[in-house]
């Protein structure tokens, strides 16, 4: 008999649930959505490993997803952050060069007489119209500034990426987005006294006017108006940014990374860090997404050697290149829908959505366990959030998020053993539908929130994944900048 004495290759499946955290809600008996939701797989991760409460950037700071992700991945946003526009635009497929500026942008509805933005998003579901309008704007000319090239690409929902290429541009300007409905459209302004910033503000203000002129006359908007829908007659330009130059993730951490992130701003951030972006058919970055497809893509990428490499997205190109043929060490699975539920103030959907995410985590664990059982790999599971998006507020807040990390084999034991895990169905499933008016506690079985009470299996005394339980974890409360160090230290621990 031949015994393989080679040290197993250690690989991490990192599940980032956007907007994970929340606050206690009276309608749920003063419990958070995480406390109410039936999430046996996330509970098993908490029970099987180490836990803590994480402030994505620092205590008391309500941060955006982009700055939070930079921090979590080991890049201080105070040093490296240059605006979110570049992330959105690169993720949408627009290549950027040094000196270009870009915006994270919304198709919105403007009252042309008053200049008031009636609705900051023309329509949440803009998947058909968005690409058509972007194609009409792409390559547009600015009458007063013919030396500049404008590129526009559809992202997701009501969002698009806008890139301006040309000489003497500055990323240090404000945007045109009033940030709330029923406010005046804003004029871009220089944020410093340089000629470049003042010049760039003038370019962007003309860009905003020309975009509206083209959209107002587009036949698609006439059709929407006839159907009684909001027209998309303005693009709100915000988060002006340039492409950041940073050490690649693999160089920074010694782990070869990949990412499944249909949300364009996260994909663009990943590209900026040298992370390969994998395709997952049916994964959309919104309520229509297929979580199973994401789980399969990450499991396949982490299960090298591969029969057929995953396809890697390249911004600005229609073609895709083969992924890393011998697999990846760090698989990042981003889930957006929970954050959308917080923004939409839908407490029931946040609960039901978390339960759906938990189901996908079970599928991911089964796939990785099959790989670990037949190869020389040792897998680790990590789950956390990038910030809290409480349904009471409808926006990001400064509450910390739970963090849990475990070895896959300990997860299997905490979840009831291999026989239980193997029964996990791998069929794809949609996110639940919650109809308007159903956002009440009557739709949640509060007393049956957890199917069973887990016991702490190893690591620390925590046996549930939620904001309250995580506070008892052995990791305590820590800033997001320490997260990668915690993960790498855990990987090096001997069994």
N, C-alpha and C positions, 0 to 999 in steps of 0.2 A: 504493500500500500504506500502511495506517495502522499506525504503530508506537506501542504503548502504553508511554509513558515513566514511567508512574506507579510509584512504589515498591511492590514487592509487600508484601502484608499477611502478617506473620509470625505463625505460630501453632504452639503446642507441644502435642504428644501426650506426656503425662507418665504413665508406667507405674510404679506403685508395687506391688512384690511384697512383701506382708506376710511378715515372718519370713525374708527372703531369705538372710541370712548364716548361716554355720555354721562348724564347726571341722573340722580334718583327722581322718578316721576310719580306724582300722586296717583295717577290713573293705574299704575302698576304696584300700588301699595308701597310706594317709596323705594322701589327697586329700579335698577338700571335695566335697559334692554338686554344687556349681557347676562344679568342675573336671572331674567325671566326666560330667556330663550333656552330651548333644549339643544344643547351643544355637547354631546357626549365625547366627541373626538377632541375638541379643544380642551374640555375638562381633563381628558386622558393625558394630553400633552402637559398640562399644568401639574397633574398628579405624578407624572413620570419624570419630571425634571426640576429645573430651577426657575424661580419666578421673581418678578419685581415690578415696580411702577416706574415708568420711563417718561421723563419730560423730553419731547422730541428735540428741542433746542436747549431751553433752559426753563427754570421754574417761572411761572407767571406769564409766559410769552405765548400768545395765540398766533401760530405760524401758518403759512401756506404749505401746501403739499410739496412744492418745489424746495423751499428752504428746509423743511423737515426731512425730506429724502436725502438731501445733501448731507445734513448732519448725521443721519442714521448710517449712511454709507461711509462715514469717516472723513467728510470734507467740511470744514468750518464754513458755514454760509457767510459769515462776516468777512472772510478772506476771499472766497471764490464766487459768491453770488453776483451775477451781473444782469439780473432781470429774467423773468420767466418767458418772455417772448421767444427767445431762441429755443428753449426747450419745446414749446408748443409747435413752432414752425418746423424744427428738425424732425420732431416726431411725426408731423404730417407729411414729411417727405421732401422738404425743401432743404437743399444743401446750402450751407453757409460758409463764407470765407471771412478771414479777418477784415474788419472794417464794415461789414454788413450790420444792419440793425433789424430786429424782428419784434413782432407783437403777438401776444395772446389775444385773440379777437373774438367778438361775438357779433353774429347777425342780430340786429335789434330793430325796433320800430320807433321812428322819430315823427313827431308832429312838425311838419315842415313850416307851418305858420309861426309857431311859438319857439321852435328849437328845443322843445322838451322831449326827452327820451321817455316815451310812454311805457315801453317794456324793454328791459335789457336783453331779453332773448325773444326773438320773433316767434320761436316755437321750439319746445324741447325736442320734438321729433322732426328733424330737418334733414334726414338722411337722403331724401330724393332731391330736394331743392338745393341743398347746400353745395353739392358738387357742380351743379349747373351754374349757380351764381358765381362760384369761385372761378370756373372756367371763363366766365364773362369778364372777370376782373383781372385775371392773370395776364401779365404783360402790358397792362394799361400804361398810358403815358401821362406825365404831369406837364401841362402846358408851359408853366414858368420854370420848370426844372427838367428839361429833356435829357439831361445827362444821367438821370437815375432810372434804374430798372426796378420794376415792382413785380414781385412774384406772390401769388395767392394760392393756397392749397386747403382743401376741406380737411377738417380734423374729425370731430365727433359731435353728435347732437347739433347744437346751434353754433359751434365753434369753428374757427378757421385760423390758419397761420398766415401771417403777412410778413414778407421780407423786402427790405429796400436795400439795393446795392448801388454804390456810387462813391464818389470822393468826399472826404471831410465830414463824415457822419459821426455823431456822438450818441451814445446810449444814455446819456445823462439828461433826459427830458421826461416830462410828465406825459400822461396819455389823454385820451378824449373821453374816457368812460366815467360817467358821474357816480358809478358804483351802486346807485339805487334808482329804482323806477321813479318817474315823474319829477325828474330833475333836468336842468339844462345840460345840453351837450357841452362838454368842456373843450376849450382850446388848449392844445399842447403848448407847454412853456419850457424854457431852458431852466435847468436846475443848478446851473453854475453860470459864471460870467464869461465863459469862453465863446469865441465867435462860432466855433463848431456847434455848440449846443444851441445857440440862438438860430443859426442857419438850419439846423436839423428840425427845430420846432416849426419853422416856416414851411419846410418841405412836408412835414407830417400834417400840418393843417390843410395844405392844399391837397394832399393825398386823401384826407377825410372828406373834403368837399367833392372831389372828383369821384370817389367811390359812391357817395350818395347820388350824384348826378347820373351815374351809370345804372345804379340799382333802381332809381325812380322810374326810369324809362324801360326797364326790362319787362317783357311780356309775362314772365312768371309772376311778377308782383301784381299785374293787372288781374291775372287769374286768381291769385289768392284773395285779392280784394273782392272780386265777384263772388267768391265762396264764403265771404264773411270772416276770413282769417286775417291775422296780423300780417302786414306786409313787412318785408325785410328791406328797408330803404336806408339803412346806415350800418356801418361796421364800426363797433367800438374798439378802439385801439388802446391796449393797456400793457403794462409790464414790459416796456421797451428794454430790450436787452441785446447783448452781443454774445457770441459763442465763447464759452469759458475755456481756458487752457489749464488743464489739471493733470497730475500724474494719473495714468490709467488705473482702474480698480485692481487689475491683476498685479500690477507693480506695487500698488499701495498695500495690498493684503495677502499676496501670494496665493490667491484663489482665482481660478478662471471662471468668470461669471457669464450668466445668460439671464434673460428677462422675458417674461410674457406680460405685456402691458399694452393693451389696446388703447388706453387713455394716452393721447398723444403727448401731453406735457411730460408724463413719466417716461415714455419711450424716448423722447428727446433728451431728457436728463440722462437716461441710461447711455444713449449714444455718446453724449458729451464725456462720459466717464469711461468710454471704451468697452461698454457692456454689449454683448450681442443680443439683438432683439429677435425673438423667435415668433413664428407665426402659429396661431392657434385658430383653426377654422371655426367660425361661429362666435368667437370671443369679440365683443363689440365695445366694451368699456362703459356700458349703460345697463338699463334694466333688462334688455333683450339678450344679454350675454349667456354663453354656454360655459358654465364653470367647469364641467367635465373636460371640455377641450383644453382648457388651461392646465388642468391637473395632468392630463395625458402628455401635453407638450413638455412640461417641466420634468415629469418622470422619465420620459424618453431621453431628454437632454442629459439627465443625471445618471443614465443607465448604460454608459458606454462599456464595451465597444458597440457601436451602433450599426445595424444593417444598412440603414439609410439615414444620413445626417439630417437634422432639422434644418429648415431653410431660415436664413438670417436676413433681416431687412436692412437695406442700404438706402439712406436718405438721398433723394434726388435721382434715383434710378428705378426703372421698372423691373429690372432683373433682381434676383436674390442669389446670394452666394451660399455654398454649403456651410453648415455650422462646423464647429470643432469636432473632428472625426473621432477623437478619443474621449469625448464627453466633457462635461463641465463639473466644477467643484462647488459652485454656488448658484443655485437656481432660484431666481426671484420671481414670485408669483404675485402680481398686483391685482387687487380686487377693488373696484370703484363703487359698485352699486350701494354699498352701505353708507358711504359718504353722501350719495345722492338722496338717500332716504332721510338723512339728517337735514340736508338743505331743504328738502320738500316737507319737513316737519311731519313725517309719517312714522309714528312710533310703532304701529303694527307692522309696517313693511320692514322696519329695521329689525324687529324681532324675527319675523319670518325669513328675512334675507340672511340674517346671521345663521339661522338653522340650515338654510340652503348652502351657505359657505361651509358649514361644519360637515355637511354631507360630502361636499367636494374634497375636503381635507381627508375624510375617510377613504375616498377613492384614491387620492394621491398616496396615502400611507400603504394601501394594498399594493399598488403598482411598485412602490419602492421596496416593500417587503419581498415581493416576488423576485426583484432584482438582487436584493441582498442575500436571499436564500440560494441563489444560483451563481454568485460571483464573489469576488474578493473586495466587496464594497461594504462600508459601514455608513449608514445614513443617520442624519440628525434632522429633527423637525423644529422649526422656530415659527412662532406666530406672534404678531404684535400689530400696532397701528401707527400711523404717521401723525395723528392728532385726534382730538375729540371733535365730533360734530353733533352736539346735543340737539335733539328734535325740538326742545323748548326754544332754542335760540335760532335754529335754522342757519347756523354759520359755525365756523371754526371757533374753538375756545381754548382756554389755557389749561384745562384739566389734564393730568397725566394719563397715559394709556397702559394697560397691562402688557407684560412681556413674559413669554414662556419659551423654554428651550429644553429639549430632551433628546436622548438617543432613541432611534426608531425601535430598537428591540425592547426598551423599557416602555415605550408607548404601547407596543403590542401586548405586553403583560398587563399594563394598567387598563387597557381597553377590553380585557376579557380573554386574551389569548389568541393564538393563531387561528383557531377554528372560527372564532367570531369574526376576525378581520377578513378571512377568505370568503365569507358569505357576503361581503360588501358588493353591491351591484355596481357595475361600471357603465350602465346605460346613461346616456346624457339626459338631462332634465332642465326645464326652464326655471327661472326664478318665479316665486309665487306672485300672483296678481292680487293686489289689494285695491278695491274700488273706492272711489271718493265717497266720503261719509262713513266709511267703516273703520276710521281710526279711533277706536274706543277700546277700553280694557275688556269689554264683553267678548272681544274676538281673541283673547289670549287666556289660556288656562293657567292662571297664576299659581295655583296650588301644585300643578303638575309640571312646573317649570323645568325641573331636573328629573330625568327618568329614574335615576338612582343616585344615592349619595356615594361618591367615590371616596376611597381612602387614599391618603398620600402614599405613593408607592416608593418613591426615593427622592433624593435631592433636598426637599424641605417639607414643611407641613401643609403646603397649599394643595388643594385637590379640585379647585374650580378655576376657570378662566373668567375673571371679571375684575372690575376696578377695586372692589373692596378686598377680595381674597388676595389679590396680587400684593397688597400692602404688607402682608405677613411674610412675603417671600424672602429667601436668604440674600437676594441681590439688593434689597432695600429700594430706595428711590434714587435713580441715577439719570444723568443727562444722556440724550441720544448720541452724542459724540463718543460715548464709551461703548456703544452697542457692539460694534464690530470687534472691539477688543475682548468683550465678554464671549462672543461667539467663538473667536479663534482660540481663546483660552480653554473653553469647554471642549473643543475638538481635540485638544492636545492631552486631555485627561486620559489616563490609562483606564481600561475597563476594570 
